[in-house]
Amino acid sequence: MWGSSNAFGRDGDERVSWPTAETVHYTFGRGGRDPVRLTWYDGGLLPPRPQALPNDVPLVRDLGANEDGPPPSWGGAIWVGDEGILMHDTYGRNPRLYPKELEAQHSDAPRQLPRVGTSHQMNWVEACKGRAEATCPFDYAAPLTETLLLGVVALQAGAPVRYDPRSMAIPNAPAAEQYLRRNYRGEWSL
């Protein structure tokens, strides 16, 4: 993975926070098959408009005052495939296929994952209280969070990194491993 960002927050010479806007490019190997490439845009940055996306389809949807869901600045996704484009709002809300003919062809696709209600945070609270099933349990959320944080590691390293999750090492850039762990202050420890 590799990327670019605006400046990290600093206190003198020390980095004390992540950048407020970034673009991170990931490549996921698939055991001999073509890799999957994913680009993460954050902090108001938007991807280039996919050529196959109809001109009348905005990259950022205006949710309006009456529609349920987070504001468009909370994000979404654009998945570009060989046959078309899948777009959705945050948490997979409002999925849309382009070209539109694909929606009719796949209208019977089953929902395989539970959907987040109006609040991801309240779903977590209700799951902690035993009143709901977590829609983003730790066995899913931990690897996802690790992947996104590795993008920040690549940004701090200033170079592409290849991460080995089994050994928690970066063989192609060992100096970047300093960003995988932190030294805790005083009596704080894990």
C-alpha positions in Angstrom: 0.0 0.0 0.0 1.1 3.6 -0.6 -0.6 7.0 -0.6 -0.4 10.7 -0.2 -1.9 13.1 2.4 -1.8 16.5 3.8 0.5 17.2 6.8 0.3 15.1 9.9 -0.4 17.0 13.1 2.8 17.9 14.9 4.0 19.1 18.3 7.5 20.4 17.5 9.3 17.6 15.7 6.9 14.9 16.9 3.9 13.7 14.9 0.9 13.7 17.3 -2.0 12.9 14.9 -2.9 11.5 11.5 -3.5 13.7 8.4 -6.9 15.2 8.0 -7.1 14.2 4.3 -5.5 11.2 2.6 -5.6 8.9 -0.4 -4.3 5.4 0.2 -3.9 2.7 -2.5 -4.2 -0.9 -1.5 -3.4 -4.1 -3.5 -4.8 -7.3 -2.1 -3.2 -10.6 -3.4 -5.5 -13.5 -4.1 -3.3 -16.5 -4.4 -2.5 -16.5 -8.1 -5.6 -14.7 -9.3 -5.6 -11.1 -10.3 -5.2 -8.8 -7.3 -7.9 -6.6 -6.1 -7.0 -2.9 -6.0 -8.8 -0.5 -3.6 -8.3 3.2 -3.1 -9.4 4.9 0.1 -10.2 8.6 -0.1 -10.7 10.5 3.1 -11.1 14.1 4.4 -13.3 15.3 1.6 -11.1 14.0 -1.2 -13.1 12.3 -4.0 -12.0 9.8 -6.6 -11.8 10.6 -10.3 -15.2 10.1 -12.0 -15.3 6.5 -13.5 -15.7 6.6 -17.3 -18.6 4.1 -17.2 -20.6 6.2 -14.7 -23.5 8.1 -16.4 -23.0 11.9 -16.6 -26.2 12.6 -14.7 -25.1 10.5 -11.6 -23.3 12.6 -9.0 -20.3 11.3 -7.1 -21.7 12.6 -3.9 -25.4 12.2 -3.3 -27.5 15.0 -1.8 -29.5 13.2 0.9 -31.9 16.0 1.5 -33.5 17.0 4.8 -36.2 14.2 4.8 -34.2 11.1 4.0 -33.0 8.8 6.7 -29.2 8.3 6.9 -25.9 10.1 7.5 -25.0 13.2 5.5 -23.1 12.5 2.3 -19.9 13.8 3.8 -19.9 10.5 5.9 -18.9 8.6 2.8 -19.8 5.7 0.6 -18.2 3.5 -1.9 -17.8 3.1 -5.6 -16.9 -0.4 -6.8 -15.8 -0.5 -10.4 -15.9 -3.9 -12.1 -15.6 -5.4 -15.5 -19.4 -5.3 -16.1 -20.4 -2.2 -14.3 -20.4 0.0 -11.2 -21.9 -0.5 -7.7 -22.2 2.7 -5.6 -23.6 2.9 -2.1 -23.8 5.3 0.8 -22.2 4.7 4.2 -22.9 1.3 5.7 -24.0 0.0 2.4 -27.2 2.1 2.4 -28.9 2.8 -0.9 -27.0 0.5 -3.3 -27.2 1.5 -7.0 -25.9 -0.3 -10.1 -24.8 1.2 -13.3 -25.6 0.8 -16.1 -29.2 0.7 -14.9 -29.9 -2.5 -16.8 -27.9 -4.3 -14.1 -30.4 -3.5 -11.4 -33.1 -5.5 -13.2 -30.7 -8.4 -13.7 -29.8 -8.5 -10.1 -33.0 -7.4 -8.4 -33.3 -10.8 -6.7 -29.9 -10.7 -5.0 -30.3 -11.8 -1.4 -29.3 -9.7 1.5 -26.6 -11.8 3.2 -25.5 -9.4 5.9 -27.6 -7.5 8.5 -27.9 -3.8 7.9 -26.9 -1.1 10.3 -29.9 0.8 11.7 -29.9 4.5 12.1 -26.8 4.5 14.3 -23.7 2.3 14.1 -22.7 3.4 17.5 -26.0 2.6 19.2 -25.9 -0.9 17.5 -22.6 -1.5 19.3 -24.1 -0.3 22.7 -27.2 -2.5 22.2 -24.9 -5.5 21.4 -22.9 -4.8 24.5 -26.1 -4.9 26.5 -27.1 -8.2 24.9 -30.1 -6.7 23.1 -28.9 -6.9 19.5 -26.4 -8.7 17.3 -23.4 -6.5 16.5 -23.4 -5.6 12.8 -19.6 -5.1 12.8 -18.3 -7.7 15.3 -14.6 -7.8 16.3 -13.7 -10.7 14.0 -14.6 -8.5 11.1 -13.9 -5.0 12.5 -10.3 -5.8 13.7 -8.9 -6.9 10.3 -10.7 -4.0 8.6 -9.3 -1.5 11.1 -5.8 -3.0 10.8 -6.0 -2.6 7.1 -7.0 1.1 7.3 -4.4 1.9 9.9 -1.7 0.3 7.7 -2.5 3.0 5.2 -1.4 5.5 7.8 1.7 3.5 8.4 2.5 3.7 4.7 1.9 7.5 4.8 4.2 7.9 7.8 6.9 5.7 6.2 6.7 7.8 3.0 7.0 4.6 0.9 5.0 1.6 -0.2 4.7 -1.1 2.4 4.0 -4.9 2.1 2.5 -6.1 5.3 2.8 -9.7 6.5 -0.2 -10.1 8.9 1.1 -13.5 10.3 4.4 -12.1 11.5 3.1 -8.5 11.9 6.1 -7.3 9.9 6.9 -5.1 6.9 9.6 -7.1 5.0 10.1 -4.6 2.3 10.5 -1.6 4.7 11.5 -2.7 8.2 12.0 0.9 9.3 8.2 1.3 8.9 7.6 -1.3 11.7 8.3 1.5 14.2 4.8 2.8 13.4 3.1 -0.6 14.2 3.5 -0.2 17.9 3.9 2.6 20.4 5.7 3.2 23.6 3.3 4.0 26.4 3.9 6.8 28.9 4.6 6.2 32.6 2.4 3.7 34.3 0.3 3.1 31.2 0.9 -0.3 29.6 -0.8 -3.2 27.9 
